[in-house]
């Protein structure tokens, strides 16, 4: 069977690997002139590594990743250490894999190299899918230049503004969250020794938060600072002056401020997501990753969910014949509840954990500081503990 995949990002390449490992051919249709990935740091929970292992690239991603010792939650104004979740012995034993951070380009390269190593995967550039047509036993993807690619399945992995989703769901533009994020990456040798923590650290403040962690084998520090500023205009990766970034976060405590001031070459995004939808399929067409369930970054699970999607989709298409539409519907049904819950949790984390002020922030600190490590593991078990690819689904 030939499976067409619209979009050559993390989700699209993962889908190609998931499909090809079961003997089908995959054609990845990428809109740009080259297969490449922009961005900086990305967090990968144990559930992502289970998926990556199933796709055959887990060992390479582990080799490139920084295996984090702790998730640390700080009060960004007082500097108080509110809570921490250890990620070493007991955590790894419970969930079967590390929690790690990696440069987005390193994750992408591992997936791309995996695709290039498989003869059943074709990679096509300058092929932006804008439309599709279906026959009873085939589907044709049509690009912006009029090229036509025909196969038995079309997977829409073309991101939050997916053209394929536009036809499957028809729900218009994404929801603008009103949150602006500024990102920068700096060499680790510019960071004082006492602040080179092998942690993902989050500083929470009134209507803002600041996250930082090492990437690229510890050679760089990834900085991401977000303000709930009510932004309504979509912005993606535009430069932001250092003075502007610093002026947006005057309430930062001393240590967090010291780290923020190290940032240079800042870029700005206005975050978007969508409401969950229960319909991901249209006959021989299915959605995957951000095209199916775009979410805010606050649960650090967007890429993880796309990797899981790829494994489940590949499994369900493994023995497909004339029942392709039914198998795609089963894929959507199997993935919907988990991804919808993650979308809702990501929104709630911004509102209830990261951005409260005053009494609400004090109550949050009291709640989080009361949790033992074991209690924190219980809270994240549904998310970090999922093992796609085992027994045909989530374990």
C-alpha positions in Angstrom: 0.0 0.0 0.0 1.2 3.5 -0.7 0.6 6.1 2.0 0.9 9.8 1.2 1.9 12.1 4.0 1.3 15.8 3.8 4.0 17.6 5.9 7.6 16.7 6.5 7.9 17.9 10.1 8.4 15.7 13.2 5.0 14.1 12.9 5.2 13.5 9.2 8.6 11.8 9.3 7.5 9.7 12.3 4.4 8.7 10.4 6.5 7.6 7.5 8.6 5.4 9.8 5.6 4.0 11.6 4.0 3.0 8.2 7.2 1.7 6.5 8.2 -0.6 9.4 5.0 -2.5 8.6 5.9 -3.0 4.9 4.0 -0.2 3.3 5.5 2.6 1.1 5.3 6.2 2.3 5.7 9.4 0.3 6.3 12.5 2.4 5.2 15.7 0.7 7.1 18.7 2.2 6.1 22.2 1.2 9.6 23.7 1.5 12.6 23.2 -0.7 14.5 21.1 1.9 13.7 18.9 4.8 14.7 20.9 7.9 13.3 21.9 11.3 13.4 25.3 12.9 13.2 25.8 16.7 15.4 25.2 19.7 14.7 23.0 22.7 12.1 20.3 23.1 11.2 18.1 26.0 10.6 14.4 25.7 8.9 12.3 28.3 9.3 8.5 28.7 6.2 8.0 26.5 8.0 9.8 23.6 11.0 7.4 24.0 8.7 4.4 23.9 7.4 5.7 20.6 10.8 6.5 19.3 12.0 3.0 20.2 9.1 1.5 18.3 10.0 3.7 15.3 13.6 2.6 15.4 15.4 5.8 16.3 15.2 5.9 20.1 18.9 5.0 20.6 20.1 7.9 18.4 17.8 10.4 20.1 19.0 9.3 23.5 22.6 9.8 22.4 21.9 13.4 21.4 19.6 14.2 24.4 20.4 15.6 27.9 18.9 13.3 30.4 17.4 15.6 33.0 17.7 15.0 36.8 14.7 17.0 38.0 11.7 19.1 37.0 11.8 22.2 39.2 9.0 24.6 40.0 10.0 28.0 41.4 8.2 31.1 42.5 9.5 33.6 39.9 9.0 36.7 42.1 10.3 35.5 45.5 12.8 32.9 44.2 11.3 30.3 46.5 11.7 26.6 45.4 8.2 25.4 45.5 8.3 21.8 44.3 10.6 19.4 42.4 10.1 16.0 40.8 13.2 13.8 40.7 13.6 12.2 37.3 16.4 9.7 38.0 16.2 6.3 39.8 12.6 5.8 40.9 11.1 7.8 38.1 13.0 5.9 35.4 12.3 2.6 37.0 8.6 3.4 37.1 8.2 4.8 33.6 10.9 2.7 31.9 12.7 5.6 30.2 14.3 8.9 31.0 12.9 12.4 30.8 15.1 14.3 28.4 15.6 17.5 26.5 17.0 17.7 23.0 17.6 20.3 20.4 14.6 20.1 18.0 17.0 19.8 15.1 18.7 16.7 16.7 15.3 15.0 17.1 14.4 15.9 13.5 17.7 14.7 12.1 17.3 11.3 13.8 13.9 10.9 12.2 15.1 12.1 8.8 18.1 9.8 8.8 15.8 7.0 9.7 13.5 7.8 6.8 16.5 8.1 4.4 17.7 4.7 5.5 14.5 3.0 4.6 14.0 2.2 0.8 10.2 2.2 1.2 10.1 6.0 2.1 10.2 8.7 -0.6 10.9 12.3 0.4 9.5 15.0 -2.0 10.2 18.7 -1.5 8.4 21.7 -3.0 5.1 19.7 -2.6 2.6 21.7 -0.5 -0.6 19.8 -0.3 -3.6 22.1 -0.7 -6.4 19.8 -1.7 -7.3 16.1 -2.1 -9.7 14.0 -4.1 -11.0 10.5 -3.3 -12.1 7.5 -5.2 -13.5 4.3 -3.5 -10.1 2.7 -3.5 -7.6 5.6 -3.7 -6.9 9.2 -2.7 -5.0 11.9 -4.6 -3.2 14.7 -3.0 -2.9 17.9 -5.1 -0.2 20.4 -4.5 -0.1 24.2 -4.9 1.6 23.7 -8.2 -0.9 21.2 -9.5 1.2 18.1 -9.0 -0.9 15.0 -8.2 0.2 12.1 -6.0 -2.1 9.1 -5.7 -2.1 6.4 -3.0 -4.4 4.4 -0.8 -4.2 6.7 2.3 -3.4 10.4 2.9 -2.1 11.5 6.3 -2.5 15.2 7.1 0.6 16.0 9.2 0.8 19.5 7.9 0.6 21.4 11.2 -1.7 23.7 13.1 -2.8 25.5 9.9 -3.3 22.2 8.0 -4.9 22.4 4.6 -5.9 18.8 5.0 -7.7 19.6 8.3 -9.4 22.4 6.5 -11.2 19.8 4.4 -11.7 17.1 7.1 -12.9 19.4 9.9 -13.4 22.8 8.4 -13.0 24.7 11.7 -11.3 27.8 10.4 -8.2 29.5 11.9 -6.5 28.3 15.1 -7.4 29.9 18.4 -5.0 32.7 19.4 -4.2 32.1 23.1 -3.2 35.7 23.9 0.2 34.5 25.2 3.5 35.7 23.7 6.6 33.6 24.1 10.1 34.8 23.6 12.9 32.2 22.9 16.7 32.4 22.8 19.5 29.9 22.9 22.9 30.8 24.5 26.2 29.0 24.8 26.5 27.3 28.2 30.0 28.8 28.7 28.2 32.2 29.2 26.2 30.8 32.1 27.7 31.0 35.6 28.8 27.7 37.0 26.4 27.9 39.9 23.4 28.2 37.5 24.3 25.3 35.2 21.6 23.1 36.5 20.7 19.7 34.9 17.0 20.5 35.3 14.0 21.8 33.5 13.3 24.8 35.7 10.1 26.9 35.6 9.8 30.2 37.3 6.1 31.1 37.7 4.8 34.7 38.1 1.7 36.8 37.7 0.6 36.3 34.1 4.0 35.1 33.0 6.5 32.2 33.4 10.1 31.5 32.5 11.5 28.1 31.5 15.1 27.1 30.9 17.1 23.9 30.4 20.3 22.6 28.7 20.2 21.2 25.2 22.7 19.9 22.6 24.5 17.7 25.0 24.8 20.5 27.5 26.5 22.9 25.1 23.7 25.4 25.1 21.0 26.7 27.4 17.5 27.1 26.0 15.5 30.1 27.3 11.7 30.5 26.9 9.8 33.2 28.7 6.0 33.7 28.2 3.7 36.5 29.1 -0.1 36.4 29.1 -0.4 39.8 27.3 -3.7 39.4 25.5 -2.0 39.3 22.1 -4.4 38.7 19.2 -2.2 38.9 16.2 -0.5 35.8 15.0 3.3 36.2 15.1 5.8 33.4 14.3 9.5 33.7 14.9 10.0 37.5 14.4 13.0 39.1 16.1 12.5 40.8 19.4 14.8 43.4 20.9 16.6 42.3 24.1 15.5 45.5 25.8 11.9 44.8 25.0 12.1 41.2 26.4 13.7 42.4 29.6 11.1 45.2 30.0 8.2 42.7 29.8 9.3 40.9 32.9 10.1 43.4 35.6 8.8 41.3 38.5 11.4 38.5 38.0 13.4 37.6 41.1 17.2 38.0 41.2 18.4 34.6 40.0 15.8 34.3 37.2 16.6 37.8 36.1 20.3 37.0 35.9 19.5 34.1 33.6 17.1 36.2 31.5 19.7 38.9 31.0 22.0 36.4 29.4 19.6 36.0 26.4 20.4 37.5 23.0 18.9 37.2 19.5 15.4 36.7 20.9 12.6 35.7 18.7 8.8 36.0 19.4 5.8 33.9 18.8 2.1 34.3 19.8 0.9 30.9 20.9 -2.1 29.2 19.2 -4.0 26.0 19.7 -7.4 24.5 18.8 -10.3 22.9 20.6 -10.3 19.1 20.5 -12.4 17.6 17.8 -13.7 14.1 17.6 -13.5 13.7 13.9 -10.0 13.2 12.4 -10.8 11.2 9.3 -12.6 11.5 6.0 -12.7 8.2 4.2 -9.0 7.4 3.3 -7.7 10.6 4.9 -6.6 11.0 8.5 -5.0 13.7 10.6 -1.9 13.4 12.8 0.1 15.6 15.2 -0.7 19.3 15.3 -3.1 18.9 12.4 -5.2 16.7 14.6 -4.7 18.1 18.2 -2.6 21.3 18.3 -1.9 22.2 21.9 -0.1 24.9 24.0 3.4 24.0 25.0 2.7 24.0 28.8 2.4 20.2 29.2 5.5 19.7 27.0 3.7 17.0 25.1 3.0 18.3 21.6 5.8 16.3 19.8 5.3 13.4 22.2 1.6 13.0 21.1 2.6 13.2 17.4 5.1 10.4 17.9 2.5 8.3 19.7 0.1 9.0 16.8 2.6 7.7 14.3 3.1 4.4 16.1 -0.7 3.7 16.6 -1.4 4.7 12.9 1.3 2.4 11.6 0.0 -0.5 13.7 -3.6 -0.1 12.6 -2.6 0.1 8.9 -0.2 -2.9 9.2 -2.7 -5.5 7.7 -5.0 -3.1 6.0 -6.8 -4.1 2.8 -10.2 -2.9 1.7 -11.0 -1.8 5.3 -8.8 1.3 5.3 -11.5 3.8 6.2 -12.6 1.7 9.1 -9.0 1.3 10.3 -8.5 5.1 10.1 -11.6 5.7 12.1 -10.4 3.3 14.7 -7.1 5.2 14.8 -8.9 8.5 15.5 -11.1 6.9 18.1 -8.1 5.3 19.9 -6.2 8.6 20.0 -8.9 11.1 20.6 -9.5 10.9 24.4 -5.8 10.9 25.3 -4.9 13.8 23.0 -8.0 15.9 24.0 -7.2 15.5 27.7 -3.6 16.6 27.0 -4.9 19.7 25.1 -7.1 20.6 28.0 -4.4 20.0 30.6 -1.9 22.2 28.7 -4.4 25.1 28.7 -5.2 24.6 32.4 -1.5 24.5 33.4 -1.1 28.0 32.0 -4.1 29.4 33.8 -4.0 27.5 37.1 -0.3 26.7 37.7 1.9 29.0 35.8 0.2 32.4 35.8 -1.8 33.0 39.0 -1.1 36.1 41.2 -1.7 37.0 44.9 -3.7 34.6 47.0 -4.1 32.2 44.1 -0.4 32.0 43.7 0.1 31.4 47.4 -2.5 28.6 47.3 -0.8 27.0 44.4 2.5 27.1 46.1 1.1 25.5 49.2 -0.5 22.8 47.2 2.5 21.9 45.2 4.9 22.1 48.1 2.8 19.5 49.9 3.3 16.8 47.2 5.9 14.1 47.7 7.8 12.7 44.8 5.6 9.7 44.7 2.5 11.9 44.6 3.9 13.8 41.7 4.6 10.6 39.9 1.0 9.6 40.4 -0.1 12.9 38.9 1.9 12.4 35.7 1.5 8.6 35.3 -1.3 8.8 32.8 0.8 11.0 30.6 4.4 9.9 31.0 3.7 6.2 31.6 1.9 5.4 28.4 3.6 2.8 26.2 2.3 2.9 22.7 3.1 0.0 20.5 2.6 -2.6 23.2 -0.5 -4.8 23.0 -1.8 -2.7 20.1 -2.3 0.6 22.0 -1.6 2.3 25.3 -0.6 0.3 28.3 
